[in-house]
Amino acid sequence: MKHLKIGKTESYFLEKLQRGEKLHLLLLDPEEVSPEKAAELAKLGEDAGSDGIMIGGSTFFSQSLLDNFVKEIKQKISIPVIIFPNNITSITKYADAIWFMSMLNSIDHYFIVGAQSQGAVLVKQYGLEAIPMGYIVFGGDTAVAAVGRALPLPPDRGEVAACYALAAQYLGMRFVYLEAGSGAKQPLPPSTIKAVRKAIEVPLIVGGGIRSPEAAVAVLEAGADIIVTGTIAEQDFDLCRRIISAIKGFSKSYKQ
């Protein structure tokens, strides 16, 4: 039986994690910034130490604009560009990889496996590297919860999130993403992140509400392997740069 080969982007992340590094991914939304501005932010992120660029938004649907958006960014950076899809229209052949993800706590079959079954053939046709990920959404007052019809998990009930995360691991998903939501007022509580980290062995991604270096460090101390920031980069890149610096500084102290 042929074994599935882990692709270049996932190997790049795993090698960094195995060396004891903590990673930062910069999330850029095609609805919020122009392709030119996105390319500028991506380059700033790479120079600051970001490990990859994620492209996605909760309500973005234009295939041609997405193609142009990714091509513009790819011209400026050497770190990988990963699609963070909200629908099948979020698939572009110009990216390096795609989070092939299931919103585990959606009440809509479409966001659990429906869109994935429709998009899978296109991912294969484009030769995109698919990285399986379990996606878990908290809170009900964010765009991602509304669009994805999430049954939002309570942020302070880590034992519930841990059950979903462990199910994702047992289903073969190689990453788990805890999402507080774009524009969330605060990050997930450390207790919830700790509960999930204790339950699973796969890399843990945390995003949403991380608006300071101190918040980033608290998320890492709780057990996150990868931090995603998005909105803050569009609003204040100097602050984003300090957050990235804190993540990379934590990596160095963590390895010692």
C-alpha positions as MATLAB code, in Angstrom:
seq = 'MKHLKIGKTESYFLEKLQRGEKLHLLLLDPEEVSPEKAAELAKLGEDAGSDGIMIGGSTFFSQSLLDNFVKEIKQKISIPVIIFPNNITSITKYADAIWFMSMLNSIDHYFIVGAQSQGAVLVKQYGLEAIPMGYIVFGGDTAVAAVGRALPLPPDRGEVAACYALAAQYLGMRFVYLEAGSGAKQPLPPSTIKAVRKAIEVPLIVGGGIRSPEAAVAVLEAGADIIVTGTIAEQDFDLCRRIISAIKGFSKSYKQ';
ca = [
       0.000    0.000    0.000;
       1.316    3.440   -0.932;
       1.842    5.812    1.997;
       0.714    9.415    1.686;
       3.684   11.731    1.442;
       3.818   14.845    3.573;
       4.347   17.858    1.339;
       6.971   20.572    1.302;
       5.058   23.199    3.299;
       3.948   20.834    6.039;
       7.456   19.387    6.286;
       8.821   22.921    6.619;
       6.460   23.610    9.547;
       7.114   20.263   11.230;
      10.887   20.604   10.982;
      10.721   23.986   12.685;
       8.444   22.644   15.410;
      10.695   19.634   15.971;
      13.601   22.035   16.534;
      11.600   23.629   19.334;
      10.493   26.721   17.442;
       7.135   28.394   17.873;
       5.662   29.623   14.609;
       3.825   32.718   13.443;
       1.476   32.822   10.476;
       0.240   36.132    9.106;
      -3.382   36.017    7.917;
      -4.339   38.395    5.091;
      -7.939   38.911    3.993;
      -8.555   39.769    0.315;
     -11.659   41.713    1.348;
      -9.753   43.953    3.722;
      -6.580   44.852    1.818;
      -5.611   45.345   -1.817;
      -3.219   42.896   -3.492;
      -0.488   45.547   -3.457;
      -0.975   46.287    0.234;
      -1.141   42.573    1.016;
       2.164   41.985   -0.768;
       3.710   44.813    1.249;
       2.401   43.371    4.526;
       3.542   39.867    3.572;
       7.060   41.142    2.919;
       7.065   43.017    6.231;
       5.894   39.822    7.920;
       8.616   37.734    6.329;
      11.265   40.281    7.319;
       9.916   40.308   10.889;
      10.126   36.512   11.158;
       6.742   35.167   10.060;
       6.906   31.537    8.971;
       4.130   31.680    6.399;
       1.269   33.713    4.966;
      -2.322   32.529    5.239;
      -4.874   33.873    2.764;
      -8.542   33.855    3.650;
     -11.659   35.655    4.787;
     -15.077   34.632    6.022;
     -17.064   36.168    3.156;
     -14.685   36.285    0.182;
     -15.994   34.643   -2.995;
     -14.119   35.965   -6.066;
     -11.891   33.355   -7.710;
     -10.168   35.766  -10.115;
      -9.416   38.329   -7.412;
      -8.008   35.580   -5.218;
      -5.703   34.421   -8.027;
      -4.366   37.945   -8.499;
      -4.068   38.458   -4.743;
      -1.909   35.364   -4.275;
       0.221   36.000   -7.360;
       1.007   39.523   -6.148;
       2.115   38.208   -2.758;
       4.166   35.347   -4.196;
       6.250   37.822   -6.180;
       7.443   39.484   -2.961;
       8.193   36.640   -0.538;
       9.880   33.257   -0.261;
       7.933   31.841    2.719;
       4.944   29.614    1.865;
       1.468   30.920    1.080;
      -1.310   28.755    2.480;
      -4.977   29.078    1.583;
      -7.324   29.331    4.570;
     -10.565   28.566    2.708;
     -14.078   29.700    3.491;
     -15.566   27.922    0.475;
     -14.661   26.171   -2.788;
     -14.120   29.585   -4.421;
     -11.113   30.009   -2.115;
      -9.039   27.466   -4.025;
      -6.283   28.855   -6.228;
      -3.509   27.055   -8.054;
      -1.052   29.841   -7.266;
      -0.722   29.037   -3.544;
       1.786   26.601   -2.066;
      -0.707   24.710    0.068;
      -4.228   24.686    1.433;
      -5.471   23.937    4.922;
      -7.815   21.086    4.006;
     -10.001   21.720    6.992;
     -13.293   20.724    8.505;
     -15.224   23.065   10.808;
     -15.904   20.391   13.361;
     -18.525   22.270   15.362;
     -20.594   23.542   12.438;
     -24.216   22.443   12.394;
     -24.127   22.470    8.596;
     -22.937   19.358    6.756;
     -21.554   21.631    4.020;
     -18.838   23.074    6.265;
     -17.956   19.720    7.825;
     -17.461   17.722    4.624;
     -19.664   19.063    1.825;
     -17.410   21.850    0.560;
     -14.406   19.587    1.046;
     -15.887   16.874   -1.151;
     -16.592   19.454   -3.876;
     -13.178   21.074   -3.639;
     -11.057   17.932   -3.362;
     -10.918   17.272   -7.111;
      -9.853   20.857   -7.772;
      -7.118   20.635   -5.122;
      -5.794   17.517   -6.831;
      -6.094   19.020  -10.307;
      -4.115   22.100   -9.247;
      -1.463   20.011   -7.491;
      -2.015   21.938   -4.262;
      -0.493   20.495   -1.124;
      -3.418   19.605    1.155;
      -2.746   19.801    4.904;
      -5.554   18.172    6.953;
      -6.754   20.342    9.829;
      -9.524   20.253   12.400;
     -11.028   23.723   12.830;
     -12.854   24.609   16.064;
     -14.690   27.914   16.486;
     -15.458   29.677   19.760;
     -17.949   32.455   20.443;
     -20.998   33.308   18.366;
     -20.488   36.978   17.537;
     -17.905   36.657   14.738;
     -18.214   36.454   10.963;
     -16.709   32.975   10.834;
     -19.302   31.647   13.295;
     -22.163   33.209   11.337;
     -21.017   32.175    7.860;
     -19.922   28.695    8.933;
     -23.082   28.138   10.966;
     -20.975   27.150   13.944;
     -22.386   25.829   17.173;
     -19.864   28.007   19.014;
     -18.024   26.439   21.902;
     -17.838   28.318   25.213;
     -14.339   29.809   25.468;
     -13.913   28.814   29.101;
     -14.904   25.134   28.791;
     -11.636   23.568   27.756;
     -12.816   20.026   28.330;
     -15.380   20.409   25.533;
     -12.814   21.780   23.098;
     -10.441   18.968   24.049;
     -13.016   16.378   22.982;
     -13.370   17.962   19.551;
      -9.602   18.295   19.169;
      -8.951   14.679   20.124;
     -11.628   13.551   17.676;
      -9.842   15.549   14.964;
      -6.573   13.777   15.755;
      -8.195   10.345   15.713;
      -9.860   11.180   12.385;
      -6.388   11.697   10.941;
      -6.204   15.489   10.921;
      -2.599   16.539   11.388;
      -3.213   20.012   12.853;
      -5.860   21.479   15.166;
      -6.838   25.147   15.008;
      -8.636   26.894   17.885;
     -10.320   30.033   16.516;
     -11.533   32.847   18.758;
     -12.597   34.707   15.611;
     -11.368   37.610   13.516;
     -11.680   40.785   15.551;
     -12.236   38.874   18.790;
     -11.890   41.159   21.805;
      -9.529   38.790   23.603;
      -7.689   35.518   23.002;
      -8.873   32.171   24.259;
      -8.275   31.564   27.984;
      -5.002   29.758   28.777;
      -6.984   27.069   30.611;
      -8.785   26.093   27.409;
      -5.575   25.985   25.380;
      -3.916   23.888   28.108;
      -6.809   21.401   28.140;
      -6.558   20.906   24.378;
      -2.760   20.703   24.440;
      -2.936   17.989   27.103;
      -5.404   15.957   25.034;
      -3.650   15.925   21.643;
      -0.253   15.185   20.141;
      -0.597   17.009   16.811;
       0.492   20.650   16.418;
      -1.890   23.181   17.940;
      -2.715   26.462   16.175;
      -4.404   29.333   18.029;
      -5.788   32.528   16.527;
      -8.096   35.418   17.290;
      -7.854   38.267   19.788;
      -4.057   38.159   20.154;
      -3.313   41.885   20.224;
      -0.136   42.230   22.267;
       3.231   40.519   22.788;
       2.106   39.585   26.301;
      -1.037   37.906   24.981;
       1.032   35.957   22.450;
       3.409   34.728   25.156;
       0.478   33.667   27.361;
      -0.971   31.623   24.462;
       2.401   29.972   23.864;
       2.900   29.234   27.547;
      -0.502   27.533   27.547;
       0.684   25.147   24.827;
       0.109   26.634   21.377;
       2.649   25.685   18.717;
       1.552   28.187   16.070;
      -0.018   31.631   16.468;
      -2.068   33.311   13.756;
      -2.564   37.071   13.679;
      -4.429   39.018   11.037;
      -6.385   42.142   11.897;
      -3.575   43.652   13.938;
      -1.206   43.599   10.953;
      -3.646   45.673    8.913;
      -4.186   48.152   11.745;
      -0.719   48.533   13.250;
       2.168   46.583   11.772;
       4.653   47.902   14.325;
       2.599   46.166   17.000;
       2.383   43.052   14.822;
       6.164   43.112   14.479;
       6.515   43.184   18.279;
       4.146   40.223   18.572;
       6.222   38.251   16.058;
       9.375   39.206   17.944;
       7.843   37.944   21.189;
       6.939   34.624   19.536;
      10.450   34.197   18.196;
      11.967   35.262   21.523;
       9.817   32.673   23.265;
      11.082   30.059   20.804;
      14.682   30.778   21.800;
      13.968   30.606   25.526;
      11.791   27.514   25.038;
      14.642   25.638   23.323;
      17.191   26.451   26.035;
];
